[in-house]
Amino acid sequence: MQIGLTLSEFNGKKPSELLALVRQFGVNFVEFNPTVFGDLSNVIPHMTDVASGFHLPLVAEHGYDFTQPDAKEKIDEAIYLINQHRLDLNLLYCVAHPPEAKDDNESIEEALEFLLENLVRLEAPVILENIETWSQGDFDRLAKVFRSELRKQSLGLCFDPAHAFLRGENIFERYSEIAQYVRCIHLSDCAKGHDAHLPLGQGEMPISDFLRHVAKSGYDGIINLEVVPSSLQEIKAVVSSYMQVLRVFKKVKYVSTATKLLFSKPKLRH
């Protein structure tokens, strides 16, 4: 089982700087996004004993996604870089979101077709993540399409309980319904009506109960914390979130990490 953190450019710090920071308290799995492309030469030397996932670009965060024909040049570059460096990054998967219509003139069917055309070009497994704008039934039908079209490249599902929670779904029942396909869980807390990516315990989700529910199911995949602190000074909240998950799923590592943190506080290296 892997427990890790999303690393992206944050408050002027590059992914490589944040990677060096989280390795100080024993993190050996991280999830990157396109912000890593400009920092690959600094990131790769840190990846000898670290595995990773990759979240494909999102319009809201990166200005484009894999459903947009007018972003073909950026898509081609992203696919090239992922394929070229997937072994350097010990890449286990790429996360894809379902397509979302940007305006009334855009066809979801056309967007899905273009998305699949791009995904099959990746030399890495793909997992599909639930999002707020897709109902359970529509998402489940889409998951079947992914399994049919991508075949062995389709690794399964990424379950984001915050997305389900914000849709008004019962996150315990929903997880249980799709547990056989879940290979990754994106975990963060959320505020009412807003996918805020809060450190665990700072929002309204029943995080502790959800973690126990997942543990009882025998889950042995990846739990990746998608937490975004308000500033670098809130690093303690990120560490606390990581430790909360360790305590449920990796008790031995929890004890050793807690002991290490008593004597050595993680610090950004300049």
For each residue, the residues with C-beta under 8 A, 3 or more apart:
1: 219 220 221 222 223 249 250
2: 28 29 51 92 221 222 223 224
3: 27 29 222 223 224 225 242 245 246 249 250
4: 27 28 29 30 31 52 53 222 223 224 225
5: 22 27 29 30 31 224 225 227 238 242
6: 30 31 32 33 55 224 225 226 227
7: 15 18 19 22 30 31 32 36
8: 15 18 32 33 35 36
9: 12 13 14 15 35
10: 13 18 228 232
11: 231 232
12: 9
13: 9 10 17 18 232 268
14: 9 17 18 38 39 42
15: 7 8 9 18 19 32 35 36 39 43
16: 19 20 39 42 43 46
17: 13 14 20 21 268 269
18: 7 8 10 13 14 15 21 22
19: 7 15 16 22 23 30 43 46 50
20: 16 17 23 24 46 268 269
21: 17 18 24 235 266 267 268 269
22: 5 7 18 19 25 27 30 266
23: 19 20 26 27 28 46 50
24: 20 21 264 266 267
25: 22 239 242 257 260 261 266
26: 23 253 256 257 260
27: 3 4 5 22 23 30 50 242
28: 2 4 23 49 50 51
29: 2 3 4 5 50 51 52 53 222 224
30: 4 5 6 7 19 22 27 50 52 53
31: 4 5 6 7 52 53 54 55 95 224 226
32: 6 7 8 15 35 36 43 52 53 54 55 89
33: 6 8 36 54 55 56 57 58 61 62
34: 37 57 62 78
35: 8 9 15 32 38 39 62
36: 7 8 15 32 33 39 40 43 54
37: 34 40 78 81
38: 14 35
39: 14 15 16 35 36 42 43
40: 36 37 43 44 81 85 88
41: 44
42: 14 16 39 45 46
43: 15 16 19 32 36 39 40 46 47 89
44: 40 41 47 85 88 89
45: 42 48
46: 16 19 20 23 42 43 50
47: 43 44 50 52 88 89 90
48: 45
49: 28
50: 19 23 27 28 29 30 46 47 90
51: 2 28 29 90 91 92
52: 4 29 30 31 32 47 89 90 91 92
53: 4 29 30 31 32 91 92 93 94 95 184 222 224
54: 31 32 33 36 82 89 91 93 94 95 124
55: 6 31 32 33 58 94 95
56: 33 65 66 78 94 95 96 97
57: 33 34 61 62 63 64 65 66 74 78
58: 33 55 61 62 65 97
59: 62 63 64 65 68 102
60:
61: 33 57 58
62: 33 34 35 57 58 59 65
63: 57 59 71 74
64: 57 59 68 71 74 75
65: 56 57 58 59 62 68 71 97
66: 56 57 75 78 96 114 115 118 119
67: 99 100 111 112 114 115
68: 59 64 65 71 72 75 111 114
69: 72 114
70:
71: 63 64 65 68 74 75
72: 68 69 75 76
73: 76 77
74: 57 63 64 71 77 78
75: 64 66 68 71 72 78 79 118
76: 72 73 79 80
77: 73 74 80 81
78: 34 37 56 57 66 74 75 81 82
79: 75 76 82 83 118 121 122
80: 76 77 83 84
81: 37 40 77 78 84 85
82: 54 78 79 85 86 91 94 122 123 124
83: 79 80 86 121 122 123 124
84: 80 81
85: 40 44 81 82 88 89 91
86: 82 83 89 91 123 124
87: 90 91
88: 40 44 47 85
89: 32 43 44 47 52 54 85 86
90: 47 50 51 52 87
91: 51 52 53 54 82 85 86 87 94 124
92: 2 51 52 53 124 125 222
93: 53 54 124 125 126 127 155 183 184
94: 53 54 55 56 82 91 119 122 124 125 126 127
95: 31 53 54 55 56 126 127 128 129 158 184 186
96: 56 66 115 119 126 127 128 129
97: 56 58 65 100 128 129 131
98: 112 128 129 131 133 134 139 142
99: 67 108 111 112 115
100: 67 97 108 111 131 133
101: 104 106 107 108 111
102: 59 106
103: 106
104: 101
105:
106: 101 102 103 110 111
107: 101 110 111
108: 99 100 101 111 112
109: 112 113
110: 106 107 113 114
111: 67 68 99 100 101 106 107 108 114 115
112: 67 98 99 108 109 115 116 142 145
113: 109 110 116 117
114: 66 67 68 69 110 111 117 118
115: 66 67 96 99 111 112 118 119
116: 112 113 119 120 146 149 150
117: 113 114 120 121
118: 66 75 79 114 115 121 122
119: 66 94 96 115 116 122 126 150 153
120: 116 117 149 150 153
121: 79 83 117 118
122: 79 82 83 94 118 119 126 153
123: 82 83 86
124: 54 82 83 86 91 92 93 94
125: 92 93 94 153 154 155
126: 93 94 95 96 119 122 146 150 153 154 155
127: 93 94 95 96 154 155 156 157 158 183 184
128: 95 96 97 98 142 143 146 154 156 157 158
129: 95 96 97 98 157 158 159 160 163 186
130: 134 139 157 158 159 160 163 164
131: 97 98 100 134 139 160 163
132: 163 166 167 195
133: 98 100
134: 98 130 131 138 139 142
135: 138 139 167
136: 139 140 169 174 177
137: 140 141
138: 134 135 141 142
139: 98 130 131 134 135 136 142 143
140: 136 137 143 144 178
141: 137 138 144 145
142: 98 112 128 134 138 139 145 146
143: 128 139 140 146 147 157 178 181
144: 140 141 147 148
145: 112 141 142 148 149
146: 116 126 128 142 143 149 150 154
147: 143 144 150 151 154
148: 144 145 151
149: 116 120 145 146 154
150: 116 119 120 126 146 147 153 154
151: 147 148 154
152:
153: 119 120 122 125 126 150
154: 125 126 127 128 146 147 149 150 151
155: 93 125 126 127 183
156: 127 128 181 182 183 184
157: 127 128 129 130 143 178 181 182 183 184
158: 95 127 128 129 130 182 183 184 185 186
159: 129 130 164 174 175 178 182 184 185 186
160: 129 130 131 163 164 185 186 187 226
161: 164 165 171 174 175 185 187 205 210
162: 165 166 186 187 188 189 190 195 197 205
163: 129 130 131 132 160 166 167 195
164: 130 159 160 161 167 169 171 174 175
165: 161 162 168 169 171 190 204 205
166: 132 162 163 190 193 194 195
167: 132 135 163 164
168: 165
169: 136 164 165 173 174
170: 173 174
171: 161 164 165 174 175 205 206 210
172: 175 176 209 210 213
173: 169 170 176 177
174: 136 159 161 164 169 170 171 177 178
175: 159 161 164 171 172 178 179 182 210 213 214 217
176: 172 173 179 213 217
177: 136 173 174
178: 140 143 157 159 174 175 181 182
179: 175 176 182 217 219
180:
181: 143 156 157 178
182: 156 157 158 159 175 178 179 185 219 221
183: 93 127 155 156 157 158 221 222
184: 53 93 95 127 156 157 158 159 221 222 223 224
185: 158 159 160 161 182 214 219 221 222 223 224
186: 95 129 158 159 160 162 224 226
187: 160 161 162 200 207 223 224 225 226 227 241 245
188: 162 195 196 197 198 199 200 203 225 226 227 228
189: 162 196 198 199 200 201 202 203 204 205 207 227
190: 162 165 166 194 195 196 197 198 203 204 205
191: 194 196 198 203 204
192: 204
193: 166
194: 166 190 191
195: 132 162 163 166 188 190
196: 188 189 190 191 203 228
197: 162 188 190 226 227 228
198: 188 189 190 191 202 203 227 228
199: 188 189 202 227 229 234 237 238 240 241
200: 187 188 189 207 225 227 240 241 244 245
201: 189 207 240 241 244
202: 189 198 199 237
203: 188 189 190 191 196 198
204: 165 189 190 191 192
205: 161 162 165 171 189 190 210
206: 171 209 210
207: 187 189 200 201 210 211 244
208: 211 212 244
209: 172 206 212 213
210: 161 171 172 175 205 206 207 213 214
211: 207 208 214 215 244 245 248 249
212: 208 209 215 216 248
213: 172 175 176 209 210 216 217
214: 175 185 210 211 217 219 223
215: 211 212 218 219 248 249
216: 212 213
217: 175 176 179 213 214
218: 215
219: 1 179 182 185 214 215
220: 1
221: 1 2 182 183 184 185
222: 1 2 3 4 29 53 92 183 184 185
223: 1 2 3 4 184 185 187 214 245 249
224: 2 3 4 5 6 29 31 53 184 185 186 187
225: 3 4 5 6 187 188 200 238 241 242 245
226: 6 31 160 186 187 188 197
227: 5 6 187 188 189 197 198 199 200 237 238 241
228: 10 188 196 197 198
229: 199 232 234 235 237 238
230: 234
231: 11 234
232: 10 11 13 229 235 268
233:
234: 199 229 230 231 237 238
235: 21 229 232 238 239 266
236: 239 240
237: 199 202 227 229 234 240 241
238: 5 199 225 227 229 234 235 241 242
239: 25 235 236 242 243 261 266
240: 199 200 201 236 237 243 244
241: 187 199 200 201 225 227 237 238 244 245
242: 3 5 25 27 225 238 239 245 246
243: 239 240 246 247 254 257 258
244: 200 201 207 208 211 240 241 247 248
245: 3 187 200 211 223 225 241 242 248 249
246: 3 242 243 249 250 251 253 254 257
247: 243 244 251 254
248: 211 212 215 244 245
249: 1 3 211 215 223 245 246
250: 1 3 246 253 254
251: 246 247 254 255
252: 255 256
253: 26 246 250 256 257
254: 243 246 247 250 251 257 258
255: 251 252 258 259
256: 26 252 253 259 260
257: 25 26 243 246 253 254 260 261
258: 243 254 255 261 262
259: 255 256 262 263
260: 25 26 256 257 263 264
261: 25 239 257 258 264 265 266
262: 258 259
263: 259 260
264: 24 260 261
265: 261
266: 21 22 24 25 235 239 261
267: 21 24
268: 13 17 20 21 232
269: 17 20 21
270:
